[in-house]
Amino acid sequence: MRILGIDPGYAIIGYGVIEFSGGRYYAVDYGAITTQAETPFSQRLQQIYNGIVSVIIRTDPDAMSIERLYFQNNQKTAIDVAQARGVILLAAQNSNLPISEYTPLQVKTAVTGYGQAHKPQVMEMTRRLLKLEKVPKPDDTADALAIAICHAQCSGTRLRTLLNQKQQGGTPS
């Protein structure tokens, strides 16, 4: 299974594509889509959309996993990230990719086995699982790879099926 992981944002959007086969993880492609602060926001959204579509075409994933938004303080940032996330979801939907969402707690648990792990621990475990020489930079890229690993851990499980049904308003069977 080839999985595209996305760490959403509007200045830096991390992406990571992994192959999960035979219980092993392989990094296929990873990096970041960046937009400039002086660019009008609507153009930044278009750049994000086009960048995600380009990654999808280039890497041909079977599914996309994306971090579920969580904000405590800055509502302006939350709204802008939510808009960027919307165009990312649209790019995946237009490409007929199944989309799964994960909270930071779910990602930490899947990658490290500990939901309270600190960011450097998650990044180092991501590096080890993918057998990379160093942790990918920027951090958003490493986060995206961790989100893809989380999906590989959760996809196909009864828990994932129940979460998908709950998100879609269905009742578990």
C-alpha positions in Angstrom: 0.0 0.0 0.0 1.3 3.4 -0.9 0.2 6.2 1.5 0.5 10.0 1.1 0.8 11.7 4.5 0.1 15.4 4.9 0.9 17.8 7.6 -1.4 20.7 6.7 -0.6 24.4 6.8 -0.5 27.3 4.5 3.1 28.5 4.7 4.7 25.0 4.9 2.8 21.9 3.9 4.7 18.8 4.7 4.1 15.7 2.6 5.5 12.2 2.8 4.8 9.1 0.7 5.6 5.7 2.0 5.2 2.2 0.8 4.0 -0.3 3.4 4.6 -3.9 2.4 5.3 -7.1 4.3 5.1 -5.2 7.6 7.9 -2.8 6.5 8.0 0.8 5.7 9.8 2.4 2.7 10.1 6.1 2.0 9.1 6.8 -1.6 9.1 10.7 -1.6 8.9 13.5 0.9 9.3 17.2 1.1 7.3 20.4 1.6 5.2 22.7 -0.4 5.9 26.3 0.6 4.0 29.5 -0.1 5.3 33.1 0.5 3.6 35.4 3.1 3.5 38.3 0.6 1.5 36.3 -1.9 -2.3 36.9 -1.8 -4.0 34.2 0.3 -6.2 32.9 -2.6 -3.1 32.4 -4.7 -1.4 30.6 -1.9 -4.4 28.2 -1.7 -4.0 27.6 -5.5 -0.3 26.9 -5.1 -1.1 24.4 -2.3 -3.8 22.7 -4.4 -1.5 22.5 -7.5 1.4 21.2 -5.3 -0.7 18.4 -3.8 -2.0 17.4 -7.2 1.5 17.3 -8.5 2.6 15.0 -5.6 -0.4 12.8 -6.2 0.3 12.5 -9.9 4.1 11.9 -9.4 3.7 9.3 -6.6 0.4 7.6 -7.4 -0.7 6.8 -3.8 -3.5 4.4 -2.8 -4.7 6.6 0.1 -4.1 9.9 1.8 -3.8 10.5 5.5 -3.9 14.0 7.0 -3.6 15.4 10.5 -6.9 16.5 12.1 -6.8 20.1 13.1 -6.3 21.1 16.7 -5.9 24.7 17.8 -6.0 26.3 21.3 -5.2 29.9 20.7 -5.0 31.7 17.4 -8.3 31.7 15.6 -6.9 33.5 12.5 -4.3 30.8 12.1 -6.9 28.1 12.6 -9.1 29.5 9.9 -6.3 29.9 7.4 -5.0 26.4 8.1 -8.5 25.0 7.8 -8.9 26.7 4.4 -5.6 25.2 3.2 -6.6 21.9 4.5 -9.8 22.2 2.5 -8.0 22.6 -0.8 -5.7 19.6 0.2 -8.8 17.5 0.8 -10.3 18.7 -2.5 -7.1 17.6 -4.3 -7.3 14.2 -2.8 -11.1 13.9 -3.5 -10.7 15.0 -7.1 -8.0 12.3 -7.4 -10.4 9.6 -6.0 -8.1 9.0 -3.0 -9.6 7.6 0.2 -8.9 10.1 3.0 -8.2 9.3 6.6 -7.7 11.8 9.4 -5.7 11.3 12.6 -5.2 13.3 15.7 -1.7 14.1 17.0 -2.3 11.6 19.8 -3.1 8.8 17.3 0.0 9.6 15.3 2.2 9.6 18.4 0.7 6.3 19.6 1.1 4.6 16.2 4.7 5.7 15.7 6.2 5.5 19.2 3.7 3.4 21.1 3.2 6.3 23.6 0.6 9.0 23.1 2.5 11.5 25.2 5.7 11.2 23.2 7.5 14.5 22.5 8.1 15.7 19.0 11.8 14.7 18.8 10.9 11.2 19.9 8.3 10.9 17.1 10.7 12.3 14.5 13.5 9.9 15.6 11.2 6.9 15.5 9.9 7.9 12.1 13.5 8.1 10.9 14.3 4.6 12.3 11.1 3.0 10.9 11.9 4.4 7.4 15.6 3.6 7.8 16.6 7.2 6.8 20.1 8.6 7.5 18.6 11.7 9.2 15.3 13.2 10.2 13.8 14.9 7.2 13.6 18.7 7.3 11.6 20.8 7.7 9.8 19.3 10.7 6.5 19.4 8.7 8.0 16.8 6.4 8.9 14.4 9.2 5.4 14.9 10.6 3.8 14.0 7.3 5.8 10.8 7.1 4.7 10.0 10.7 1.0 10.6 9.6 1.5 8.1 6.7 3.0 5.6 9.1 0.0 6.0 11.4 -2.3 5.2 8.5 -0.3 2.1 7.7 -0.7 1.0 11.3 -4.4 1.7 11.5 -5.7 1.0 8.0 -7.6 -2.3 7.7 -8.1 -2.6 11.4 -11.5 -2.8 13.0 -10.7 0.4 14.8 -10.2 2.2 11.5 -13.4 0.9 10.2 -15.3 2.1 13.3 -13.6 5.6 13.1 -14.5 5.9 9.4 -18.1 5.0 10.1 -18.3 7.5 13.0 -16.8 10.3 10.8 -19.4 9.6 8.1 -22.3 9.5 10.5 -22.9 5.8 10.2 -23.4 3.3 13.0 -20.9 0.6 13.7 -21.8 -2.9 12.7 
